[in-house]
Amino acid sequence: MDPAALLAAYDQQLRVTIAEPPRAGIVHERDGPLVRVVGQLRGFVSAPRDIGPRGPHLDALIARQRDRFAARGETVEWKLRGHDLPRDLPDRLRAAGFLPEAVETVMIGIVGSLADEPAHPPGVTIRATGAAGDMRRIAAMQTSVWGRNWGWLAADLSGRVAADPDGITVLVAEAEGEVVAAAWLVIRPGTEFGLLWGGATVPAWRGRGLYRALVSRRARLASARGIPYLQVDASSDSRPILERLGFIAITTTTPYVWAPSR
């Protein structure tokens, strides 16, 4: 687990790649060094570590992304990592109307050391699902957990499963017929990484090992596919748990977001 080597692999394999099969209504576009995802609820821009252009040329590149989504009336996220260049990129994004959201930590763990299945809390089952009804139940759980409308998630997950059933596995944890946690594993073909997304748990079931059980289950799925590493963008709540499981931090990530209301 050499952090510098893992960071180099992360930069090379998981950035500015068009890895997902196209979903209905969603388009991947290239603009110089950038990859732009257009047509989803929140558009997305990803860049290499060193974006290349400087000064007015960089400002023009940023403005083109903003204006592309402004013309569509869509919000867009520019995903910025803590080690990205040039160092004045955050200031230039702010000047173009992109505002930072909460910083997360990019963490990587070794699949082999995570695949031992821990015991679930009594009365809980964890299963994989692709059913539309389960996606709606997961979205309702997320809405309850985060206190804002996550209804869009049901269609997003269903669309991902339909477009690439081998590329995503959605796990749902249930107790007495209720969804108490959910998480999903995303596989990027041609890379060494499985990506951990989701991971929400209702408050009454936190601290009982569900988060760890979902990480372990996804590690077993990744191991079966010959994938050596798991990668996650960890919140401040998740980071301590992941550190105890052996994940290491390699950089940070901050969403810089522009919205039409601005």
Secondary structure as UniProt FT lines:
FT   HELIX           3..13
FT   TURN            24..25
FT   STRAND          27..31
FT   TURN            32..33
FT   STRAND          34..38
FT   STRAND          42..46
FT   HELIX           55..72
FT   STRAND          75..81
FT   TURN            82..83
FT   TURN            87..88
FT   HELIX           89..95
FT   TURN            96..97
FT   STRAND          99..100
FT   STRAND          104..110
FT   HELIX           111..114
FT   TURN            122..123
FT   STRAND          124..129
FT   HELIX           132..146
FT   HELIX           152..163
FT   TURN            165..167
FT   STRAND          168..175
FT   TURN            176..177
FT   STRAND          178..187
FT   TURN            189..190
FT   STRAND          193..201
FT   HELIX           203..205
FT   TURN            206..207
FT   HELIX           210..224
FT   TURN            225..226
FT   STRAND          229..234
FT   TURN            236..237
FT   HELIX           238..244
FT   TURN            245..246
FT   STRAND          248..258
FT   TURN            260..261
//
